[in-house]
Amino acid sequence: MWSFSKKIQVITHDSHFHADDVCAVASLSLLYGNKMQVTRTRDPKIIEQGDIVLDVGGKYDGEKFFDHHQMGGAGRRENNIPYASFGLIWKRFGKEICKSETVAKRFDEVFVQSIDANDNGVSISETKFSGVYAFKFDAFVFASNPTWKEDGMSHDEKFFETVELFKKIIAREIIFLQHEEEAREKVLAEYAQAEDKRIVVLSKHYPVQDVLGTLPEPLFYIYPRDYGIWGARAVRYGSADYKNRKDFPLSWAGKRDAELANVTGVPDAIFCHNGRFMVVAKSKDGILKLVKKAIEA
C-alpha cells in the first residue's frame, strides 16, 4: 500500500483524546511500528498530506480517511452499533494485525465495539445498582488527559504515553484470542472422545466456555491444575451468563479438606467454591468421583 522509503504519515486530532483515537493509533502502531509517524493536528493542510487520517477530517473512504464525525456518520455494524474511528481502522487493518480474519472479528466483538459504542453515545449495558458503573477503558483514557489542575502538562505527551500502554493491552488481548481459537479444535476433539458427553475431560486448562456453552450436553468439565491437582467447573449457559447449567450440591458449598471429604465421600476432595461452580481434588480419579456425584445429586 505504501513505500517504506518514507514513513507512513498518520494524522489524528490534537488536544483532548479518547479511547477511540488512542486505540486506533495503538493498533496501527502494532502493524507498522517505527515505519509510521503520528501527527496530532486539526490543520486542514497537514490533514490532506496524511496517508491515514483518523478521527478528524470529516471523511471516510476506507483507505485514507477514517473519521465518523461527518453528517450521517460512517456506517453501522449488523447489530446496529455505529462505527467510530477505532472500528473503522480495525475494519480495514484488523485482519493484517491479527493475521487471522476469525481473531480480528472476535476482537471487534469483545474489545472494539464497546469503545465505538461509547464514543458514539450508545449504551450497551445497564447498571443494576444506582450510582455504580463498570469501570471501562474509556474512563481510564479520559482520566489520562491532563486535568484542570495540570494546565502545563502536554496533551501530546499524555496521548503517546497512553498509546504505548494500549499497544500492550491490545497485543495481549490478541494473543489471548489467538490461543483461544487454537484451543477450540482441541476442546471439540476431547468432547468428541468423551464417553459421557455431560462430563468433558480436558488434557489442559483450555478456555472452554464459548465452545462447551454452545453444545447441548456438557454440564461439567475437568482439567489439570498446577501442582498435580485437578479441578472441575460447571458449564454456564453463556459466556456472559453466571448461571450454571447444573450447580455442585448446596451441601458442598464453601467446604474444604476433611469437611468436604466427609460430606462427599471422596477422600481427596480439597475445596468447593461457595458459588458452587468449581470443585478441586488431589487426583483425576477424585475429581471424576465428585463430578459424577454432582450429576446424580
KOLKOL-459191 format. One record per residue: residue number from 1; x, y, z of N, C-alpha, C, O in turn. Coordinates in steps of 0.02 Angstrom, whole numbers, m for minus. Last residue first. Example, Ala and Ser with C-alpha at 12.3 -4.5 7.8 and 13.67 -1.06 7.14 Angstrom:
KOLKOL-459191
 resi     nX     nY     nZ    caX    caY    caZ     cX     cY     cZ     oX     oY     oZ
    2    642   m112    354    684    m53    357    645      2    394    670     57    402
    1    660   m284    390    615   m225    390    660   m165    390    712   m166    423
***
This chain:
KOLKOL-459191
 resi     nX     nY     nZ    caX    caY    caZ     cX     cY     cZ     oX     oY     oZ
  297  m1340  m1797   2101  m1373  m1761   2156  m1439  m1729   2134  m1473  m1697   2175
  296  m1274  m1845   1990  m1326  m1887   2020  m1367  m1851   2073  m1422  m1872   2090
  295  m1182  m1745   1970  m1232  m1758   1918  m1291  m1798   1946  m1349  m1787   1929
  294  m1104  m1757   2084  m1142  m1695   2073  m1196  m1706   2021  m1251  m1678   2027
  293  m1046  m1881   2064  m1091  m1873   2121  m1135  m1810   2112  m1194  m1810   2129
  292   m966  m1848   1956  m1019  m1899   1948  m1070  m1894   2004  m1130  m1902   1993
  291   m879  m1757   2018   m923  m1735   1963   m980  m1784   1954  m1037  m1763   1944
  290   m812  m1839   2111   m851  m1781   2133   m901  m1759   2080   m958  m1744   2095
  289   m749  m1932   2026   m799  m1955   2075   m842  m1897   2099   m903  m1905   2106
  288   m661  m1847   1959   m713  m1882   1922   m768  m1907   1968   m827  m1902   1952
  287   m578  m1810   2064   m620  m1758   2034   m675  m1790   1992   m731  m1763   1990
  286   m515  m1933   2093   m556  m1900   2143   m603  m1848   2112   m661  m1843   2131
  285   m445  m1958   1975   m497  m2005   1997   m544  m1972   2047   m605  m1981   2044
  284   m355  m1854   1979   m405  m1857   1925   m462  m1904   1943   m520  m1890   1928
  283   m331  m1787   2146   m318  m1833   2091   m372  m1828   2038   m426  m1802   2049
  282   m369  m1692   2240   m298  m1706   2232   m282  m1749   2172   m225  m1749   2148
  281   m492  m1573   2179   m471  m1634   2214   m398  m1648   2200   m368  m1619   2154
  280   m615  m1446   2179   m545  m1465   2169   m532  m1529   2209   m557  m1537   2264
  279   m751  m1364   2092   m725  m1406   2145   m654  m1426   2127   m634  m1423   2069
  278   m863  m1231   2052   m797  m1261   2047   m783  m1305   2106   m799  m1289   2163
  277   m983  m1172   2076   m965  m1181   2006   m899  m1217   1997   m880  m1233   1941
  276  m1026  m1129   2201  m1047  m1196   2177  m1034  m1206   2102  m1070  m1244   2069
  275   m985  m1020   2270  m1031  m1008   2214  m1054  m1071   2179  m1095  m1069   2134
  274   m892  m1073   2356   m957  m1055   2384  m1009  m1040   2330  m1069  m1046   2342
  273   m805  m1213   2287   m817  m1141   2290   m887  m1127   2317   m934  m1164   2303
  272   m733  m1341   2376   m790  m1323   2333   m804  m1249   2342   m814  m1226   2398
  271   m584  m1438   2394   m620  m1374   2400   m679  m1372   2353   m677  m1398   2298
  270   m534  m1572   2399   m497  m1516   2429   m542  m1456   2443   m539  m1426   2497
  269   m547  m1748   2410   m579  m1684   2394   m545  m1628   2432   m529  m1635   2491
  268   m500  m1875   2439   m451  m1823   2419   m483  m1759   2394   m450  m1720   2360
  267   m614  m1954   2477   m560  m1939   2524   m513  m1882   2504   m489  m1846   2547
  266   m778  m1925   2458   m718  m1929   2415   m658  m1907   2457   m652  m1848   2473
  265   m892  m1900   2527   m870  m1969   2525   m810  m1979   2479   m792  m2036   2463
  264   m942  m1773   2547   m945  m1801   2480   m929  m1876   2477   m951  m1911   2432
  263   m925  m1745   2681   m991  m1734   2653   m998  m1766   2584  m1053  m1783   2563
  262   m788  m1777   2701   m840  m1810   2740   m908  m1804   2706   m946  m1853   2704
  261   m723  m1689   2615   m715  m1761   2605   m770  m1799   2641   m797  m1848   2615
  260   m756  m1567   2674   m783  m1583   2607   m778  m1658   2594   m823  m1687   2564
  259   m684  m1583   2794   m756  m1569   2796   m788  m1586   2729   m842  m1615   2727
  258   m552  m1601   2750   m587  m1656   2784   m662  m1645   2785   m700  m1693   2778
  257   m560  m1481   2622   m521  m1535   2651   m565  m1587   2686   m611  m1613   2655
  256   m701  m1368   2637   m632  m1384   2619   m609  m1448   2653   m634  m1467   2706
  255   m849  m1283   2575   m815  m1331   2619   m746  m1349   2590   m734  m1346   2530
  254   m924  m1202   2494   m878  m1170   2541   m838  m1218   2584   m798  m1197   2625
  253  m1049  m1322   2468  m1029  m1252   2458   m983  m1226   2513  m1001  m1228   2572
  252  m1105  m1446   2481  m1033  m1442   2472  m1007  m1370   2475   m947  m1360   2485
  251  m1241  m1432   2487  m1207  m1455   2548  m1131  m1453   2543  m1096  m1459   2593
  250  m1275  m1401   2356  m1275  m1347   2406  m1237  m1368   2469  m1204  m1326   2501
  249  m1178  m1477   2225  m1228  m1479   2279  m1219  m1424   2331  m1163  m1405   2347
  248  m1144  m1374   2081  m1123  m1425   2128  m1170  m1422   2189  m1198  m1369   2203
  247  m1273  m1338   1960  m1229  m1319   2015  m1202  m1381   2049  m1232  m1434   2047
  246  m1287  m1337   1787  m1300  m1375   1848  m1250  m1355   1901  m1190  m1354   1887
  245  m1268  m1224   1712  m1317  m1274   1689  m1336  m1321   1746  m1393  m1342   1752
  244  m1257  m1071   1803  m1231  m1136   1784  m1286  m1181   1757  m1344  m1175   1778
  243  m1251   m904   1764  m1296   m958   1785  m1269  m1024   1758  m1260  m1033   1698
  242  m1183   m796   1718  m1154   m830   1775  m1198   m887   1800  m1184   m916   1853
  241  m1149   m756   1553  m1202   m777   1599  m1170   m816   1656  m1134   m865   1644
  240  m1066   m736   1450  m1078   m677   1493  m1132   m692   1545  m1158   m646   1577
  239  m1065   m859   1389  m1002   m832   1412  m1011   m772   1458   m967   m758   1499
  238  m1202   m961   1452  m1171   m917   1403  m1108   m887   1432  m1098   m889   1493
  237  m1226  m1060   1545  m1271  m1055   1488  m1242  m1011   1433  m1255  m1022   1374
  236  m1076  m1147   1598  m1128  m1096   1604  m1170  m1094   1540  m1152  m1121   1488
  235  m1020  m1293   1674  m1029  m1258   1611  m1086  m1209   1620  m1139  m1226   1646
  234   m921  m1299   1821   m987  m1304   1790   m986  m1266   1724   m956  m1213   1720
  233   m762  m1379   1835   m805  m1320   1834   m871  m1335   1800   m875  m1378   1756
  232   m633  m1455   1927   m692  m1464   1884   m734  m1401   1890   m740  m1372   1945
  231   m458  m1499   1941   m516  m1458   1954   m573  m1477   1908   m563  m1510   1857
  230   m319  m1578   2022   m369  m1574   1969   m428  m1531   1990   m447  m1529   2048
  229   m139  m1563   2050   m207  m1573   2072   m255  m1563   2012   m234  m1541   1959
  228     m8  m1535   2011    m33  m1604   2005   m103  m1616   2029   m127  m1673   2028
  227     25  m1401   2014     48  m1443   2070     15  m1512   2069     12  m1544   2122
  226   m118  m1332   1926    m48  m1331   1948    m37  m1380   2005    m84  m1398   2041
  225   m240  m1446   1854   m218  m1382   1883   m144  m1386   1900   m112  m1438   1890
  224   m331  m1521   1721   m274  m1523   1767   m255  m1453   1790   m255  m1406   1751
  223   m512  m1530   1720   m449  m1506   1692   m393  m1511   1744   m406  m1507   1804
  222   m678  m1557   1666   m624  m1574   1712   m558  m1555   1680   m549  m1563   1620
  221   m839  m1484   1658   m778  m1504   1626   m723  m1510   1679   m722  m1474   1729
  220  m1017  m1516   1656   m955  m1501   1692   m896  m1518   1646   m900  m1561   1603
  219  m1114  m1530   1559  m1132  m1498   1622  m1070  m1476   1660  m1071  m1424   1693
  218  m1143  m1546   1384  m1096  m1537   1440  m1124  m1499   1500  m1154  m1446   1493
  217  m1250  m1551   1280  m1245  m1598   1336  m1201  m1577   1395  m1221  m1589   1452
  216  m1254  m1453   1175  m1314  m1465   1217  m1301  m1505   1281  m1336  m1496   1330
  215  m1137  m1317   1152  m1155  m1388   1144  m1211  m1407   1193  m1213  m1379   1248
  214  m1100  m1193   1187  m1140  m1198   1126  m1163  m1270   1113  m1204  m1282   1069
  213  m1017  m1207   1295  m1082  m1174   1306  m1128  m1177   1245  m1187  m1163   1251
  212   m900  m1256   1243   m945  m1303   1276  m1014  m1273   1287  m1064  m1309   1288
  211   m851  m1130   1186   m859  m1192   1148   m911  m1237   1180   m962  m1253   1149
  210   m848  m1030   1277   m877  m1014   1213   m884  m1075   1167   m918  m1072   1117
  209   m779  m1098   1383   m849  m1080   1389   m882  m1066   1321   m938  m1088   1309
  208   m642  m1132   1379   m692  m1178   1351   m763  m1151   1346   m803  m1177   1307
  207   m471  m1122   1375   m532  m1081   1380   m588  m1117   1344   m583  m1132   1285
  206   m395  m1270   1449   m411  m1228   1392   m467  m1180   1410   m507  m1194   1454
  205   m297  m1343   1537   m350  m1297   1558   m362  m1247   1502   m343  m1188   1506
  204   m282  m1505   1455   m255  m1442   1480   m313  m1397   1500   m371  m1410   1483
  203   m362  m1612   1429   m291  m1626   1443   m255  m1565   1468   m202  m1570   1499
  202   m526  m1631   1498   m478  m1594   1457   m407  m1612   1478   m393  m1625   1536
  201   m675  m1713   1489   m610  m1716   1522   m558  m1685   1476   m546  m1710   1421
  200   m839  m1674   1513   m785  m1668   1465   m718  m1664   1502   m707  m1619   1542
  199   m990  m1743   1541   m927  m1732   1575   m871  m1731   1523   m858  m1782   1491
  198  m1091  m1768   1457  m1105  m1719   1510  m1041  m1700   1547  m1038  m1648   1581
  197  m1055  m1869   1375  m1047  m1800   1349  m1064  m1747   1401  m1052  m1688   1389
  196   m962  m1999   1417  m1022  m1965   1441  m1015  m1892   1423   m974  m1857   1451
  195   m847  m2015   1341   m897  m2069   1344   m964  m2041   1367  m1016  m2057   1339
  194   m768  m1900   1234   m799  m1912   1299   m851  m1967   1296   m895  m1966   1253
  193   m720  m1867   1111   m695  m1929   1140   m730  m1946   1206   m721  m2002   1231
  192   m776  m1742   1087   m796  m1798   1043   m775  m1865   1073   m809  m1916   1061
  191   m704  m1665   1179   m776  m1675   1189   m800  m1736   1149   m839  m1776   1173
  190   m584  m1666   1114   m588  m1701   1178   m661  m1711   1199   m677  m1760   1232
  189   m617  m1590   1001   m591  m1658    993   m597  m1698   1058   m615  m1757   1056
  188   m654  m1469   1059   m704  m1508   1021   m682  m1580   1012   m723  m1626   1015
  187   m530  m1431   1111   m587  m1443   1156   m640  m1485   1121   m666  m1532   1151
  186   m457  m1414    993   m435  m1463   1043   m492  m1481   1090   m501  m1539   1108
  185   m525  m1311    930   m524  m1377    898   m503  m1431    948   m528  m1488    944
  184   m500  m1206   1025   m568  m1227   1007   m569  m1298    978   m609  m1340    998
  183   m369  m1166   1040   m396  m1214   1088   m463  m1243   1067   m481  m1298   1087
  182   m355  m1070    942   m317  m1133    935   m346  m1187    981   m346  m1246    963
  181   m434   m970   1001   m455  m1000    938   m419  m1066    926   m450  m1114    902
  180   m355   m940   1111   m423   m965   1121   m449  m1000   1058   m481  m1052   1062
  179   m244   m889   1050   m237   m952   1085   m306   m982   1100   m314  m1044   1100
  178   m302   m772    998   m269   m820    953   m264   m888    986   m279   m939    955
  177   m344   m710   1117   m394   m733   1069   m365   m782   1018   m399   m828    997
  176   m218   m682   1175   m267   m723   1211   m319   m751   1162   m335   m810   1166
  175   m162   m599   1077   m130   m663   1093   m180   m709   1127   m185   m768   1110
  174   m252   m491   1090   m247   m528   1026   m216   m596   1038   m240   m646   1012
  173   m223   m447   1218   m290   m473   1204   m290   m513   1139   m324   m564   1134
  172    m92   m401   1198   m104   m457   1244   m172   m489   1230   m179   m550   1231
  171   m111   m295   1110    m69   m351   1090    m83   m412   1133    m86   m468   1108
  170   m190   m211   1192   m218   m239   1130   m178   m300   1108   m207   m350   1089
  169    m96   m181   1294   m162   m210   1310   m191   m245   1249   m214   m302   1253
  168     10   m124   1223     21   m185   1263    m45   m220   1277    m49   m281   1273
  167    m54    m13   1170    m20    m61   1125    m11   m127   1161    m23   m180   1132
  166    m88     56   1283   m140     18   1248   m112    m27   1194   m145    m75   1175
  165     35    113   1318      2     67   1364    m49     24   1326    m53    m37   1337
  164     56    196   1208    104    142   1223     73     91   1270     85     31   1262
  163    m53    285   1221    m48    240   1163     m2    182   1177    m18    125   1161
  162    m13    355   1335    m72    311   1338    m74    262   1280    m94    205   1288
  161     95    425   1283    105    383   1341     48    332   1346     59    273   1360
  160     31    500   1187     78    448   1165     95    400   1222    109    341   1210
  159    m49    583   1273    m78    542   1220    m31    484   1202    m52    426   1202
  158     43    651   1351     m2    603   1384    m34    556   1332    m45    498   1346
  157    101    730   1249    142    685   1290     99    631   1323    118    573   1322
  156    m10    802   1203     26    757   1159     67    706   1198     67    646   1183
  155    m44    881   1312    m91    830   1289    m55    778   1245    m69    719   1249
  154     72    925   1438     59    919   1366      9    863   1351     17    807   1373
  153     37   1030   1577     52    964   1551     32    959   1478    m20    985   1459
  152     m5   1147   1631     60   1147   1599     78   1081   1567    130   1076   1533
  151   m127   1118   1694   m126   1160   1634    m59   1157   1596    m58   1165   1535
  150   m184   1033   1790   m121   1016   1757   m114   1054   1691    m97   1025   1639
  149   m308   1050   1840   m253   1074   1882   m185   1062   1850   m133   1078   1880
  148   m391    987   1752   m395   1061   1754   m340   1091   1797   m325   1150   1791
  147   m283    856   1687   m342    882   1722   m340    958   1723   m293    989   1698
  146   m234    775   1537   m218    823   1590   m282    850   1622   m330    866   1586
  145   m300    607   1517   m291    675   1493   m270    721   1551   m288    707   1609
  144   m333    495   1585   m264    502   1565   m249    570   1536   m190    590   1530
  143   m469    489   1601   m429    510   1659   m356    520   1643   m319    550   1682
  142   m501    438   1476   m524    505   1494   m483    533   1552   m464    591   1552
  141   m448    311   1491   m417    357   1442   m438    429   1458   m397    475   1454
  140   m535    260   1588   m464    265   1603   m430    315   1555   m389    356   1577
  139   m656    263   1521   m648    304   1581   m574    313   1598   m553    367   1619
  138   m632    170   1420   m647    239   1402   m636    286   1461   m609    342   1454
  137   m620     50   1487   m560     81   1458   m572    154   1442   m527    196   1451
  136   m728     61   1635   m711     42   1566   m647     76   1543   m623    124   1573
  135   m810     m2   1771   m755     41   1751   m729     17   1684   m710    m42   1677
  134   m985     m4   1787   m925    m41   1769   m871      8   1746   m885     54   1708
  133  m1056     96   1918  m1047     80   1847   m984     39   1837   m936     46   1874
  132  m1175    153   2029  m1118    108   2021  m1115     86   1949  m1163     60   1921
  131  m1293    225   2043  m1230    261   2052  m1168    218   2045  m1112    243   2055
  130  m1387     85   2084  m1387    157   2074  m1319    188   2090  m1292    178   2144
  129  m1359    m59   1999  m1353    m28   2064  m1344     47   2054  m1299     69   2019
  128  m1358   m105   1874  m1409   m134   1918  m1410   m101   1986  m1455   m113   2026
  127  m1337    m19   1720  m1316    m30   1789  m1374    m58   1830  m1431    m37   1822
  126  m1323    m92   1559  m1363    m56   1608  m1335    m70   1678  m1313   m125   1692
  125  m1241    m68   1401  m1250   m103   1465  m1290    m59   1512  m1292      2   1506
  124  m1223      8   1293  m1230    m63   1280  m1238   m103   1345  m1242   m164   1343
  123  m1267    167   1231  m1259    125   1291  m1269     51   1272  m1318     34   1240
  122  m1184    278   1129  m1231    222   1129  m1217    178   1189  m1161    153   1197
  121  m1096    380   1095  m1150    394   1141  m1203    340   1143  m1262    355   1156
  120   m987    347   1020  m1046    373    983  m1106    386   1029  m1160    401   1005
  119   m902    297   1113   m881    357   1078   m939    389   1040   m940    450   1029
  118   m972    180   1149   m964    234   1198   m947    300   1163   m973    352   1182
  117   m956    106   1030  m1023    123   1055  m1019    182   1103  m1057    230   1097
  116   m817     91   1021   m854    126    969   m922    150    994   m942    206    981
  115   m796     14   1136   m766     80   1130   m801    122   1078   m813    181   1088
  114   m867   m101   1104   m885    m64   1164   m857      6   1162   m890     54   1185
  113   m801   m146    987   m870   m122    983   m891    m82   1045   m930    m34   1040
  112   m672   m191   1023   m681   m131    983   m752   m102    990   m761    m42    997
  111   m689   m311   1106   m649   m252   1125   m671   m189   1088   m687   m138   1120
  110   m765   m417   1060   m750   m413   1132   m716   m349   1154   m715   m333   1213
  109   m781   m393    921   m838   m407    964   m823   m394   1037   m863   m364   1073
  108   m652   m376    873   m701   m323    863   m760   m332    911   m785   m283    938
  107   m602   m501    904   m576   m442    939   m623   m383    931   m633   m345    978
  106   m671   m578    810   m683   m589    881   m659   m529    922   m692   m509    970
  105   m614   m530    692   m686   m523    704   m703   m530    777   m744   m493    804
  104   m481   m570    712   m497   m499    704   m571   m486    717   m589   m437    749
  103   m495   m709    715   m473   m674    775   m489   m600    772   m510   m570    821
  102   m537   m729    580   m578   m751    637   m560   m714    701   m604   m691    737
  101   m431   m680    505   m496   m647    499   m541   m666    558   m579   m624    583
  100   m269   m655    554   m325   m703    556   m390   m664    553   m402   m620    594
   99   m172   m566    586   m154   m621    540   m207   m676    541   m192   m735    530
   98   m196   m454    659   m206   m519    693   m180   m578    652   m168   m632    679
   97   m168   m354    564   m138   m351    631   m140   m419    665    m91   m440    695
   96   m246   m392    455   m173   m388    448   m139   m389    516    m87   m421    525
   95   m374   m380    511   m351   m446    487   m275   m447    480   m243   m497    495
   94   m379   m239    539   m381   m290    592   m354   m358    571   m317   m389    608
   93   m389   m138    444   m323   m165    459   m322   m223    508   m270   m254    519
   92   m526   m104    425   m479   m103    369   m415   m142    383   m389   m177    339
   91   m584   m117    550   m617   m148    492   m568   m154    434   m570   m204    397
   90   m500    m35    625   m498   m107    635   m530   m144    577   m506   m197    557
   89   m538     90    577   m469     68    569   m465     m8    575   m431    m41    536
   88   m671     85    621   m656     94    550   m585     72    534   m572     39    483
   87   m658     74    760   m689     21    722   m675     24    648   m668    m27    615
   86   m596    199    785   m563    137    803   m591     79    762   m554     39    733
   85   m695    290    744   m634    284    705   m594    221    722   m561    192    679
   84   m851    200    758   m809    258    773   m743    246    736   m736    196    700
   83  m1000    136    691   m927    137    690   m901    203    716   m927    256    697
   82  m1141     86    793  m1108    129    743  m1032    125    747  m1004    112    801
   81  m1227    m63    804  m1177    m21    839  m1140     20    787  m1110     m9    741
   80  m1309   m149    733  m1329    m78    738  m1283    m36    781  m1298     23    793
   79  m1265   m271    697  m1301   m266    761  m1322   m195    778  m1349   m182    832
   78  m1195   m243    582  m1258   m278    575  m1299   m275    639  m1361   m276    637
   77  m1132    m74    608  m1125   m146    602  m1194   m178    595  m1245   m144    601
   76  m1144     77    511  m1158     37    571  m1144    m37    556  m1145    m58    498
   75  m1069    233    451  m1099    167    446  m1107    132    513  m1080    153    564
   74  m1018    354    486   m978    312    440  m1004    240    439   m966    193    428
   73  m1125    500    492  m1077    453    520  m1040    414    468  m1030    437    412
   72  m1211    599    453  m1228    530    433  m1180    478    460  m1192    418    451
   71  m1085    717    444  m1157    706    441  m1171    636    416  m1146    616    363
   70   m934    660    528   m970    694    475  m1045    677    477  m1065    629    510
   69   m864    583    616   m899    641    643   m940    679    591   m978    724    608
   68   m781    483    582   m851    465    589   m894    523    614   m952    515    631
   67   m638    448    476   m674    489    525   m747    467    527   m771    435    480
   66   m529    402    394   m565    358    441   m597    400    496   m585    389    556
   65   m453    405    234   m492    441    285   m535    394    326   m571    351    300
   64   m392    306    155   m353    361    185   m390    393    243   m360    406    295
   63   m486    197    151   m417    191    130   m372    244    162   m321    228    192
   62   m617    224    187   m591    156    199   m519    145    177   m494     90    184
   61   m668    348    184   m666    312    120   m637    242    127   m633    206     78
   60   m739    481    266   m723    410    273   m725    378    204   m775    381    168
   59   m711    642    343   m721    599    286   m707    526    305   m671    511    352
   58   m669    738    439   m738    738    416   m752    695    355   m799    709    317
   57   m550    762    505   m552    770    433   m621    767    402   m632    791    347
   56   m527    632    626   m525    702    608   m530    706    531   m517    656    497
   55   m511    499    646   m547    537    697   m544    612    686   m557    651    732
   54   m368    486    542   m419    455    583   m446    502    637   m409    540    668
   53   m286    457    395   m315    512    435   m373    483    475   m422    459    446
   52   m142    407    321   m200    382    358   m224    438    403   m186    463    445
   51    m61    499    257    m75    435    223   m137    401    254   m177    371    220
   50    m83    679    248    m77    616    283    m90    556    239   m127    560    189
   49   m109    799    188    m44    768    172    m36    699    204     12    663    190
   48   m226    844    242   m228    820    173   m163    785    153   m163    745    106
   47   m180    888    368   m225    830    363   m224    801    292   m222    740    283
   46   m114   1004    335    m75    947    359   m116    883    353    m90    830    335
   45   m225   1082    297   m169   1072    250   m127   1011    270   m107    972    227
   44   m308   1087    412   m330   1053    351   m274   1038    302   m275    987    268
   43   m259   1053    573   m241   1096    516   m260   1060    452   m231   1007    437
   42   m268    985    686   m332    998    652   m321   1043    591   m369   1068    562
   41   m159    853    746   m173    920    720   m245    925    695   m278    874    685
   40    m29    750    777    m94    769    805   m107    842    785    m70    887    805
   39     50    624    687     44    696    698    m26    710    724    m75    686    696
   38    159    487    685     93    512    704     97    587    717    140    611    754
   37    233    380    569    242    440    610    173    469    623    132    474    577
   36    295    213    544    243    265    540    260    322    586    296    314    636
   35    388    120    567    381    140    497    326    193    488    312    214    432
   34    392     73    694    429    135    681    428    156    607    462    203    587
   33    237     m8    673    293      8    716    326     74    699    292    124    691
   32    131    m63    600    184    m29    564    244     m9    607    298      5    579
   31     48   m135    692     58   m158    624    120   m129    592    159   m165    560
   30     50    m64    809     66   m136    812     81   m163    743    121   m209    735
   29      6     57    760     75     52    783     97    m21    790    155    m37    778
   28   m128     31    740    m85     43    682    m12     37    700     29     13    660
   27   m165     21    877   m172    m36    831   m128    m28    770    m94    m75    750
   26   m140    151    923   m105     95    953   m107     34    907    m57     m2    899
   25   m234    223    848   m162    235    837   m121    177    865    m72    156    834
   24   m352    168    903   m340    166    830   m265    174    816   m237    136    776
   23   m340    199   1037   m337    129   1017   m325    121    942   m293     74    921
   22   m348    342   1031   m291    308   1063   m284    237   1037   m230    216   1018
   21   m474    364    973   m413    381    935   m350    349    965   m304    331    928
   20   m556    300   1078   m564    290   1006   m499    303    968   m473    259    935
   19   m529    352   1202   m509    282   1189   m511    267   1114   m472    226   1090
   18   m473    522   1168   m520    472   1192   m495    402   1176   m444    395   1142
   17   m399    684   1206   m403    621   1171   m450    572   1206   m466    580   1265
   16   m384    859   1177   m412    805   1218   m419    741   1177   m441    743   1119
   15   m262    902   1053   m298    918   1114   m324    855   1149   m290    804   1150
   14   m284    845    880   m245    864    939   m291    875    999   m350    859    996
   13   m327    700    779   m338    768    806   m294    781    867   m271    735    900
   12   m207    618    669   m267    619    711   m273    688    743   m228    730    735
   11   m120    540    539   m145    603    567   m206    590    610   m252    553    590
   10     24    461    489    m41    451    522    m61    516    555    m23    544    595
    9    123    427    359    101    484    398     29    472    424    m19    471    385
    8    250    312    350    178    322    340    156    378    387    169    376    447
    7    413    369    299    367    344    350    294    358    330    279    409    299
    6    487    308    147    470    362    193    418    336    242    384    287    228
    5    505    185    100    562    229     94    550    293    135    598    327    154
    4    398    103     99    427    117    164    492    155    159    530    159    207
    3    254    141      7    325    129      5    355    148     72    340    201    100
    2     97     61     39    142    118     42    214     96     32    232     39     46
    1     41    m60      0      0      0      0     43     63      0     28    112    m34
***
